[in-house]
Amino acid sequence: MIKSKTWYKSKTIILAFLLAVLEPVLRVFPELKGFLGDHYGIALAVLSAVIAGLRFITEQPITLREDK
């Protein structure tokens, strides 16, 4: 039996959350786009690709609560 892990320990979930938060934060603080320069779109695409890659290699299920 594969033991599940809690959602906050999942790298896939953490990166997906960062991607979901990054765009609204950059809309509120446009000066942060200057930090990424012209590579803003590339950074979002790379982060999306990493999430997809992690999803392909993930074998362990996640759960909302820790197993007792």
C-alpha positions in Angstrom: 0.0 0.0 0.0 1.3 3.4 -1.0 1.3 5.8 1.9 -0.3 9.2 1.1 1.3 12.5 2.2 -0.4 15.7 3.3 -1.0 18.3 0.6 1.4 20.9 2.0 4.3 18.5 1.6 3.6 18.1 -2.1 6.1 19.9 -4.4 3.6 19.8 -7.2 0.9 21.5 -5.1 3.3 24.1 -3.8 4.6 25.1 -7.2 1.0 25.2 -8.6 0.1 27.5 -5.8 3.0 29.8 -6.5 2.0 29.9 -10.2 -1.6 30.7 -9.2 -0.4 33.5 -6.9 2.3 34.9 -9.1 0.1 36.4 -11.8 -2.2 38.4 -9.5 0.7 39.6 -7.4 2.4 40.9 -10.5 -0.7 42.7 -11.5 -0.9 44.4 -8.2 2.8 45.2 -8.1 3.9 45.8 -11.7 7.3 46.9 -10.6 8.1 43.3 -9.8 7.9 42.5 -13.5 11.0 44.5 -13.9 12.8 42.0 -11.7 12.1 39.3 -14.3 12.6 41.7 -17.2 11.7 40.3 -20.6 11.8 36.8 -19.2 8.4 37.1 -17.5 6.5 34.9 -19.9 9.4 32.4 -20.0 9.5 32.1 -16.2 5.7 31.3 -16.1 6.1 28.8 -18.9 9.0 27.1 -17.2 7.2 26.9 -13.9 4.2 25.4 -15.7 6.4 22.8 -17.3 8.0 21.9 -14.0 4.6 21.4 -12.5 3.6 19.1 -15.4 6.8 17.2 -15.1 6.3 16.6 -11.4 2.8 15.4 -12.1 4.1 12.8 -14.5 6.6 11.4 -12.0 4.3 11.6 -9.0 3.2 8.2 -7.7 2.3 9.0 -4.2 -1.3 10.2 -3.5 -2.0 13.3 -1.4 -4.5 13.8 1.4 -5.9 16.7 3.3 -5.1 15.2 6.7 -2.1 13.2 8.0 -2.6 9.5 8.4 -2.7 8.4 12.0 
